[in-house]
Amino acid sequence: MPVEQIFQQLKDNFNADAADGLDLVFQFDIEDADKHHLIVKDGTCESVAGEHDDPSVTLIMNTETLQGIVSGETDGMQAFMAGQIRAEGDMMLAMKLGELFSIGG
């Protein structure tokens, strides 16, 4: 599945209620594909190709891991513990992704 499609799926699973009042940028550095970032602001979500100047948190992984997490086949926390995901920046925000995007459910 192309990365653009995976991010579209993420967007489709977006939980606007959980994002109320938030202003965050999740940077995804995909090791074997293009970088993307998600801008979550006041209950909206925008997926943008490329790199953000000042992300709230950066998540580094490969396409397979990203797809597994978005589809719910891979547990994000287990992938992180196994070293399949690395995070730079605010770790607590990385945890929030599950709430914001109804991942794995």
Secondary structure, DSSP 8 states (H G I E B T S, - for coil): --HHHHHHHHHHT--GGGGTT-EEEEEEEETTS--EEEEEETTEEEEEES--SS-SEEEEE-HHHHHHHHHTSS-HHHHHHTTS-EEEE-HHHHHHHHHHTTTT-
